Amino acid sequence: MNIRFRRLLPKGTGVIAYALACTLAGLALTLAIVPSARAERIKDLAQVAGVRGNPLIGYGLVVGLDGSGDRTSQTPFTVQSLKTMLDQLGVSIPPGVNPQLKNVAAVAIHAELPPFAKPGQPIDVTVSSIGNAGSLRGGSLLMAPLRGADGEVYAIAQGSLVVSGFGASGKDGSRISVNAPNGGRIPNGAIVERAVAGAPPSGNVTLNLHEADFTTAAHIVEAVNREFGNGRARAVDAVTIEVAPPADGDRVGFLAKLESLDVSPGAAASKVIVNSRTGTVVMGGQVTVLPAAVSHGSLTVSISENTQVNQPNEFSRGQTVVTPQSSVEASQDGGRMFLFQGGTSLEQIVRAVNAVGAAPGDIVAILEALKQAGALRAELEVI
């Protein structure tokens, strides 16, 4: 390599030029071995079958609220829960006594038990009011069990809430709120009491893609076979890939290497997403349009309401009459026609639509018409 550099350097160049040439050569070699910018790890594209979390749910009481708790006359289950809790703690409320509480709220608690979670590990919980509490700010959740789908208790939740919302109200009934003050989270608010039986799956490892794509599945198979040897992986379908682990039995190390492999996913399908309620339009980069001419006009309807008061003459014994007057006007502006060339890219589509000043609702109508005409080379999905 040094001989080649000396031949490329002109006569009279010194050590600095030689060092610069070596640096450029090293940079080129580094860029050559750097993976593609679009490469993603397998752990970002797929998950190992059987490695999943489990939802937990529970019911409890939040106390310590500043007068923003449940109105117990409308939520009797809050008083019932409080009486049951106090009875378990040795405090008896006389029959017929119905406490009127303002600082207690009944809440629903939910969390997710991570895979391989062990007893003693903390998890985050989310607390939401199920009554008519105005705010949970400043409250504390009392000990509440969290159950799984099988009815067993897997965690115990308790702690002070973190509420991002804020609300204020006046005596006349006016109220203003920021975000949602009747819900919050408790970081590390639950302790796992029971582990879900599970271990890294035995036999072949099954990978399930987050999104079905034959190209991505084929690329993952190629990457795995290139890293661990031919015949290790095979694609069952557009989602499932089976991988044979090595015979040494180190499954954890094998899974760690497997999910860290870089793979270039396949290009996304051409799709246009239209939200008909908000007028939001999202188009993918692969969307193209065949030659088409589009003319879109707008119809404007204006309605104005006026009130005319007819006052009777003096001593006529007449009555004052209020007569409504409505004025309805309709005007249609002449639409401008614009041309889509064949193979028009996403950038050109946006530029052409913006040039005529089309509103979001107009864009939705234009895209639907292009799809019906067969000129839009993309899947149109209306949500």
Summary of the structure (lengths in Angstrom):
residues: 383
radius of gyration: 34.1
end to end distance: 60.5
largest distance: 121.3
contacts: 1022
relative contact order: 0.11
helix: 23%
strand: 35%
